[in-house]
Amino acid sequence: MLTQLITIARNTFVESVRQPIYFIIIALAGLFQIFTTWSAGFSMGMSDSSEVSGDDKLMFEISLATVFVCGTLLAAFLATAVLSREIENKTVLTVVSKPVGRPTVVLGKYLGVAAAIMIAVVTMLLFLQMGLRHGVLSTAADDVDGPVVVFSTAAVLLAVGIGIWGNFFYGWAFTQTASLLLCPFMFIAVALVFLISKKWGFRDLHSIGTDFKPQIALASLGVLLAHMVLTAIATAASARLGQVMTLVICCGVFLGGLLSNHFIGRHAITNTLVARVAEATPEIPSQEEFSRNGDTYIVKFEEPPRVRVPSGAPFYYGPNSDGLSLVNVGKIPDVSKLSETERLIARDLAPGIIVTKSDTKTAVVRKIGSEGEAATRPPRKGDFIFLQPTRFNPAALGLWGIVPNIQSFWLTDAVSQNQDIPLSHIGLVALYGFVQIGAFLSLGVVLFQKREVG
């Protein structure tokens, strides 16, 4: 079975990269990157971040969105070409008439298309890396980055030239040769511009390190994972539908997945964000663990609270702006009938955290009630603040889990707002992506099992 799977995947990969649309979309992504570098100026975004700033923020978001859309279209075209078209032309009979299971056919087709998509998307992301190194040309006085222009042009011309030469003299498929050579050539070009400055001088190790942007790399990895999911969706759709409908399904899932947080997610998880923690320090160093009755923390807000934070209000906090995964959950201590002094010393209440004093810049919060865990950790920088526990809608939550949430893979907002993307989050996104891939491939197998191919 493994040999059959590898053979189907290899043949599907070769057939995919030979499609004219494969090279055309990669080339269009490169052209769009050039136009974006020229035209993304004057965005009024002059605030700095650790990896992109000013007009480069706009260029980064437009360029990554271009990669996203191009990869989605490419997935739909390729999946249709290697499965739906084979069913229509009856060529799939040569495979299923042999002792090859239909699940093996679907999985092999997916792996072949996914490998082709991965190479195409990586090539597009290398174009993006070249654009980020060059930077936006805001005015005619801006210097053109010579190494970027020379090495990227050389990579493209060399790949196209070898493709033309091989096609003329040896009969090689031009799109296959040019597309597969373009990826390593662009990788070499990016490596060279890391080593050489704009003035054609060799750079030291520190300067080389400034060109590698780990948060942008993680955001790019998120887009790549999204394309693997969209490829699985296209493969499943092409088991029953033709090219036009597969394109419609892919584009619909793409747009619906980007909007699912707004239309479904906001009903699945409900809470009202109050503020965000800029700094949190214990009132006394011995209270740092924030675990005993009377332990107090001083919390500074990044911005004034969106709603009034009254004295005696419950205090909730967590790492997510929607209120998911709050650090302190459980009963809300009922302090409405207690005086201010009684609130601070009462030990017959459930353990909780309340606000003892607040203004537009800070809040003083205190652990009250019986001995017990009110929170798994004290508040810290970056936490989001709420005045009530998060409410969940099971029906909306279930629907939100079924619909592919493409927004989960879109991490550019974190880069633009200078928020670190933790590796643990990338791990969760990857796990979510693999679950979605498995689910849609299973659906594709079910659809293909009942498809008449004779």
VOSE-793833 format. One line per 3 residues: number of its first residue (from 0); their letters; for each residue x, y, z of C-alpha. Coordinates in steps of 0.001 Angstrom, whole numbers, plus 524288, in hexadecimal, padded with zeros to 5 digits. Layout:
BEGIN
NUM = a = X/Y/Z  ...
//
This chain:
BEGIN
0 = mlt = 80000/80000/80000  80B18/80959/80342  81150/80700/7F5F6
3 = qli = 8044D/809B3/7EF4D  80274/81614/7F74F  80FF8/81B3B/7F3F0
6 = tia = 80E15/81816/7E583  800F1/81F2A/7E4E7  8066F/82AD0/7EC6E
9 = rnt = 81258/82BC5/7E393  80A64/82B0E/7D714  800B9/83508/7DC78
12 = fve = 80BCA/83E2F/7E027  811E0/83D7B/7D29E  804B0/83F89/7CC1D
15 = svr = 801E7/84B31/7D4FC  80E88/8527E/7D270  80CED/85052/7C3D4
18 = qpi = 8001B/857E1/7C3B3  80208/8652B/7BD0A  7FA08/86BAE/7C7CB
21 = yfi = 80450/8675D/7D1A4  80F1A/86FD8/7CC00  805B4/87AD0/7C858
24 = iia = 800CA/87CC8/7D64D  80E97/87C4B/7DBF7  812F0/88672/7D1FC
27 = lag = 80719/88EFC/7D505  80A5F/88E87/7E37F  81817/89354/7E057
30 = lfq = 812D2/89E68/7D7E9  8091A/8A259/7E269  8145D/8A301/7EC21
33 = ift = 81B71/8ACAD/7E342  80F3B/8B518/7E1CA  80CBB/8B4AE/7F07A
36 = tws = 81A87/8B927/7F358  81878/8C4A9/7EA43  80AD3/8C85E/7EE86
39 = agf = 809B6/8C5D3/7FD34  80F12/8D322/8011D  80814/8DE10/80859
42 = smg = 80025/8D502/81122  801F3/8DE5D/81C99  806DD/8D2E7/824AA
45 = msd = 8134E/8D841/82A92  812BC/8D11C/837A0  81DDB/8C794/83991
48 = sse = 81DA3/8B93E/83D1D  82833/8AF34/83F25  827D5/8A9E6/8313C
51 = vsg = 81FEA/8B2D2/82845  81CFA/8C130/8296D  816FA/8CC6D/821FE
54 = ddk = 812FD/8C995/8140A  81950/8BC1C/8148E  80E0D/8B7BA/81D42
57 = lmf = 8046E/8BA3C/8124E  80D47/8B3C0/80851  80EC2/8A7C3/810F8
60 = eis = 80029/8A61B/812F6  7FCCA/8A84B/80493  8079A/89F21/80005
63 = lat = 8040B/89439/8096A  7F5B4/895B3/805C4  7F9BC/8946B/7F778
66 = vfv = 800D2/887C2/7FA9E  7F4BC/88321/801E6  7EB88/8859A/7F679
69 = cgt = 7F4CE/8806C/7EC01  7F71B/873ED/7F3A1  7E888/871E2/7F58A
72 = lla = 7E5CB/8733C/7E6F9  7F12F/86A57/7E3BF  7EC42/85FE0/7ED24
75 = afl = 7DED9/85FFE/7E6BB  7E449/85F4A/7D8DE  7EE05/8546C/7DBC2
78 = ata = 7E4D0/84BF5/7E3C4  7DAB9/84CB4/7D8F3  7E4C0/84962/7CE84
81 = vls = 7E9D9/83D2E/7D555  7DD1B/83727/7DA56  7D094/83CB7/7D4B4
84 = rei = 7D5F6/83D7D/7C6E8  7DB33/82F9B/7C7C2  7CDB0/82AFB/7CBE0
87 = enk = 7C749/83235/7C08C  7D141/82CDB/7B6D3  7D021/81F04/7BC94
90 = tvl = 7DEF0/81E5D/7BE3D  7DD19/81B8C/7CCB2  7D7F9/80E20/7C8A0
93 = tvv = 7E5E8/809CE/7C5ED  7E8C0/80BA8/7D458  7DC71/80720/7DB4E
96 = skp = 7DB2B/7FB2C/7D282  7E7B6/7F62B/7D88C  7E8A7/7F1BB/7E6C9
99 = vgr = 7E9DA/7FFBE/7EB88  7E06A/80482/7F5F8  7D926/8111C/7F393
102 = ptv = 7DDF7/816E5/80082  7EBCE/814CF/7FB71  7E848/81C09/7EEF6
105 = vlg = 7E2B4/827BE/7F653  7EE15/8286B/7FFEF  7F82D/826E2/7F51E
108 = kyl = 7F1BC/83192/7ED01  7F18A/83A8A/7F8D1  7FFDE/83837/7FC2A
111 = gva = 803FF/83AD8/7EE20  7FC26/84771/7ED17  8004A/84BBB/7FAC8
114 = aai = 80EAC/84A13/7F74C  80CCC/85243/7EB02  8055C/85CB1/7F29A
117 = mia = 80FDB/85CF7/7FD0E  81A9F/85F9A/7F319  81276/86A2E/7EC8B
120 = vvt = 80F03/870FA/7F95C  81D0F/87064/7FE42  82162/876CE/7F17E
123 = mll = 81737/88188/7F353  81BBF/88390/80165  829BE/884F3/7FC92
126 = flq = 824E6/88FD6/7F399  81EE3/895EC/7FFCA  82BCA/894DA/80708
129 = mgl = 83278/89C12/7FBED  82821/8A6C7/7FCCA  82A16/8A840/80B77
132 = rhg = 838CF/8A94D/809D3  8370B/8B393/7FF2A  82CB1/8BB79/80647
135 = vls = 82244/8C45B/800BF  8263B/8CEBB/7F6E5  81EBF/8DA18/7FCBF
138 = taa = 82529/8E49B/7F45A  82D5B/8E581/7E81A  838E8/8E928/7F0BB
141 = ddv = 838FC/8DBF3/7F798  8447E/8D34E/7F403  841CE/8C6C5/7ECB6
144 = dgp = 84781/8BAC6/7F366  850FD/8B640/7E8E6  853B8/8A877/7EE0D
147 = vvv = 84532/8A59B/7EF4A  8427F/8A9D7/7E14B  84E5E/8A301/7DB80
150 = fst = 84D79/8960A/7E2B4  83EAA/8948A/7E1B3  83EF0/897F4/7D339
153 = aav = 84A34/88E87/7D114  842CC/88399/7D819  836A6/88593/7CFC2
156 = lla = 83E0D/886D9/7C2E4  84680/87B12/7C5DC  83AC2/87288/7C92B
159 = vgi = 83332/8770E/7BD23  83F40/875F3/7B469  84220/867FF/7B8A4
162 = giw = 833B8/864C2/7B6DC  833D9/869F0/7A8DB  840E3/8637C/7A5C0
165 = gnf = 83CA8/85652/7AB50  82FBC/856E4/7A42E  83627/85A0A/79724
168 = fyg = 84154/85045/797A2  83C3C/84543/7A053  82D79/846A7/79FFD
171 = waf = 82C58/849A3/7AE7A  81F87/84FA9/7B2E9  82266/85E34/7B41E
174 = tqt = 8192C/860E8/7BF71  81E76/85564/7C73A  82CB0/858F9/7C525
177 = asl = 82B42/8679B/7C73E  82271/86661/7D324  82A95/85C2A/7DA2F
180 = llc = 83747/8637B/7D79F  831B3/8709B/7DBB2  82FF2/86C7A/7E9E7
183 = pfm = 83E3E/86899/7ECA3  8435D/873D4/7E45E  83B3C/87D9C/7EC1A
186 = fia = 83FDD/87764/7F8BE  84DF9/87966/7F468  84AB1/88764/7F074
189 = val = 844F0/88A39/7FDF4  850F9/88457/80470  859C1/88D15/7FC23
192 = vfl = 85267/8998F/7FF80  853CF/895D6/80DDB  86286/895C6/80BDA
195 = isk = 863AC/8A225/803A3  85F6C/8AFD6/8077D  85852/8B991/7FEEB
198 = kwg = 86583/8BFC9/7FBCB  86B1B/8B2B8/7F745  8736D/8B095/80347
201 = frd = 87452/8A43D/80B62  86C8B/8A4CA/817F6  87054/8A050/82594
204 = lhs = 868E6/895D4/82D01  860F5/89FBC/834C2  85C3C/8A67F/8285E
207 = igt = 858D7/8996A/82240  850AA/89614/82E25  84897/8A271/82CB9
210 = dfk = 84395/89DDB/81F6D  83E18/89147/824F9  83115/8947E/82B3D
213 = pqi = 82C1D/888FD/83367  81E81/88E7D/835B0  81C94/89089/82720
216 = ala = 82186/882B6/824E6  81758/87D80/82E7A  80C9C/88580/827EC
219 = slg = 810EB/87FF2/81ACF  8108F/8723A/8208D  8027D/874BE/824A1
222 = vll = 7FEEA/87833/81693  805BD/86BE7/811C1  7FDD7/863A0/81B4D
225 = ahm = 7F162/86A36/81692  7F48E/86634/808A2  7F61E/8580F/80CDE
228 = vlt = 7E85E/858BA/81290  7E2E3/85F4F/80660  7E964/854F3/7FDEE
231 = aia = 7E264/84A68/805C1  7D58C/851A7/803BB  7D817/852C6/7F519
234 = taa = 7DB89/84454/7F445  7CF03/84078/7FB58  7C6A8/84972/7F2D4
237 = sar = 7CCC4/8448C/7E62F  7C8E0/8369C/7E9B9  7BAF1/83A67/7E633
240 = lgq = 7BB29/847A1/7DF68  7C0FD/84D6D/7D326  7CAEF/8584B/7D1EC
243 = vmt = 7C199/863C6/7D2D5  7BA8B/85ED7/7DEDA  7C759/85AF3/7E55F
246 = lvi = 7CC2A/868DB/7E368  7BF74/86E18/7E906  7C068/86515/7F4DF
249 = ccg = 7CEA3/868B9/7F777  7CC37/87745/7F642  7BFF2/8762B/7FE8A
252 = vfl = 7C707/86EB7/80953  7D244/87859/80896  7C972/8842E/80A54
255 = ggl = 7C06D/87D78/813F7  7CBF1/878CE/81C06  7D160/88694/81CCF
258 = lsn = 7C41C/88BBC/82144  7C052/88090/82A51  7C5A2/88795/83654
261 = hfi = 7BC83/892FB/833CB  7B040/88B8A/8301D  7B1B2/87F84/838D5
264 = grh = 7BCE2/88130/8425E  7B77A/88D59/848EA  7AB35/885B7/84C5F
267 = ait = 7B29C/87998/850CA  7BB2E/8807D/85AD1  7B5AD/88C8C/86169
270 = ntl = 7BC41/89618/86A92  7BECA/8A4B3/86B21  7CCEF/8A8DE/86A5B
273 = var = 7D025/8B39C/8741C  7DEA0/8B655/87293  7EBF2/8B034/870B7
276 = vae = 7F6D1/8AEDC/87A9F  802C4/8B740/877FD  8097B/8B3A8/884C1
279 = atp = 805E7/8ABC3/890F0  80DCC/8AC04/89D84  80B0A/8A6ED/8AB3D
282 = eip = 80877/8B148/8B57E  81223/8AA41/8BE57  81CB1/8A12C/8B8E7
285 = sqe = 8182A/89610/8C1DB  80AE7/89634/8BB03  8108B/892EE/8ADB5
288 = efs = 80A15/88569/8AD1C  7FC98/88BA9/8AEA0  7F73A/87FA9/8B582
291 = rng = 7F3A2/883DA/8C36A  7E86E/88BD2/8C8B2  7EC55/89A1D/8C855
294 = dty = 7F6C2/898F6/8BDBB  7F619/8A55C/8B597  7FACE/8A914/8A805
297 = ivk = 7FBB4/8B673/8A187  7F790/8B579/89344  7FA96/8C027/8896E
300 = fee = 7F23E/8C155/87D2F  7F7A3/8C302/86F79  7EC50/8CC44/86C9A
303 = ppr = 7E10A/8D1A2/874C3  7D6AD/8C715/87741  7CB8F/8C638/86D94
306 = vrv = 7C1AE/8C57E/878B3  7C200/8CA39/886AF  7C903/8C10F/89016
309 = psg = 7C1F1/8C2D9/89D29  7C774/8BF78/8AA76  7C302/8B1EA/8AEA4
312 = apf = 7C16D/8AD02/8A0BA  7C65D/89F46/89DA7  7D320/89F3A/89631
315 = yyg = 7D5A2/8953B/88B6A  7E144/8946A/88253  7E720/88B92/87804
318 = pns = 7EF7C/88AF6/86BAA  7E471/88C46/861A2  7DCB3/89857/85DE5
321 = dgl = 7D011/8908D/85C81  7D0A4/88B8F/86A83  7D48B/87DAB/8670E
324 = slv = 7DD56/87698/870DC  7DB9B/8800E/87C1F  7E5A8/87E2D/886D5
327 = nvg = 7DB82/87F25/891B6  7CE52/8787F/89036  7C3E6/87328/89921
330 = kip = 7BA88/879C4/8A27C  7B9D3/8887B/8A35B  7BB57/88C86/8B19A
333 = dvs = 7AEC3/8936A/8B5BA  7B3D0/89FAE/8BC68  7A836/8A88B/8B990
336 = kls = 7A2FB/8A7B3/8C78E  7B023/8A930/8CE31  7B6B0/8B5AB/8D25A
339 = ete = 7C3C1/8B932/8CC90  7CAD6/8B46F/8D8AC  7C330/8A7B6/8D909
342 = rli = 7C653/8A535/8CAC2  7D4C8/8A561/8CD9F  7D4A5/89C78/8D98E
345 = ard = 7C949/8932A/8D6F2  7CE04/88524/8D62C  7C122/87E0E/8D4CD
348 = lap = 7BFBB/8820B/8C680  7C418/87A17/8BAD0  7D208/87DC1/8B6E9
351 = gii = 7D219/888AC/8ACFA  7D83F/89569/8A895  7D1E7/8A2CC/8A9C0
354 = vtk = 7D57C/8B0C8/8A685  7D803/8B8EB/8B2B5  7DB7C/8C5A5/8ABEA
357 = sdt = 7DC8D/8CA5A/89DE0  7DDE7/8D622/8951D  7E075/8D80C/88692
360 = kta = 7EE92/8D384/887A4  7EF51/8C919/89223  7E76B/8BF86/89A3A
363 = vvr = 7EA9C/8B955/8A737  7E5C4/8AB50/8A7C2  7E574/8A25F/8B384
366 = kig = 7E3B9/893E8/8B608  7D85B/891ED/8BF8A  7D05B/886EA/8C533
369 = seg = 7D413/879B8/8CAB1  7E158/873BD/8C8D5  7E1C3/86D53/8BB9A
372 = eaa = 7E5CA/86FBE/8ADB8  7DF37/87BC7/8A820  7E828/87C3C/89C40
375 = trp = 7F28D/87389/89663  7FC07/87F04/895BF  7FC69/88D96/898A4
378 = prk = 7F944/897A3/88E09  80462/89B2E/884DF  8077D/8A3F3/87971
381 = gdf = 7FF09/8A146/86D7C  7F385/89B5B/874C3  7E5C7/89FB7/8711E
384 = ifl = 7DCD4/8A441/87C16  7CE60/8A115/87DFE  7C458/8A389/8889E
387 = qpt = 7BCA5/896F7/886CC  7BF34/888C3/88338  7BE75/884E0/874F3
390 = rfn = 7B1B0/87F1C/87011  7B13D/87458/865CA  7A696/87126/85BEA
393 = paa = 7A79B/86268/85935  7A064/862F4/84C2E  7A868/86E44/846D5
396 = lgl = 7B4C8/86842/84C69  7B220/85B76/84555  7AF5E/86254/83874
399 = wgi = 7BB75/86ABB/83A32  7C388/85E6E/83BDE  7BE16/8581C/82F9A
402 = vpn = 7C008/863AE/8266E  7CE7E/864F9/822D3  7D349/870F4/82A05
405 = iqs = 7DCEC/87687/82035  7DEBE/88269/828F9  7E622/87990/83279
408 = fwl = 7F11E/87879/82885  7F1B3/88729/825DB  7FBD5/88C40/82F81
411 = tda = 7FFD2/89906/8290D  7F840/8A134/832E4  80152/89C75/83D9C
414 = vsq = 80D41/8A05E/83587  807C5/8ADBB/831FB  803F5/8B086/84024
417 = nqd = 8111C/8ABD9/8455A  80B4F/8A060/84CD2  813B9/89449/84E03
420 = ipl = 80E7A/887C3/847F0  811BC/87CF7/851B3  81628/86FDE/84C64
423 = shi = 80B8E/86971/8548A  80162/870E8/84C98  8078F/86C39/83FE7
426 = glv = 806BF/85E71/84542  7F835/8600B/847FC  7F5FB/865DB/83A77
429 = aly = 7FD4A/85A65/83451  7F54A/850A5/83C48  7E8C2/8576C/83811
432 = gfv = 7ED55/85701/829F0  7F07B/84875/82A6C  7E31B/84597/8304A
435 = qig = 7DC94/84D4A/82562  7E4C8/8465A/81B13  7E11D/8391E/820A7
438 = afl = 7D2B8/83CA4/8212B  7D1F6/84196/8131E  7DA02/8365D/80D9A
441 = slg = 7D0C9/82D02/8148A  7C56A/83426/80E2F  7CC69/8331D/8011A
444 = vvl = 7CDF8/82478/802D4  7BF73/82304/805EB  7BBAB/82B04/7F9FA
447 = fqk = 7C50F/823C9/7F10C  7C0D5/81660/7F5F4  7B31A/818C9/7F0F2
450 = rev = 7B754/81F8B/7E45D  7B4A5/8181E/7D7D8  7C10B/81880/7CF8E
453 = g = 7BDC2/80E5D/7C551
//
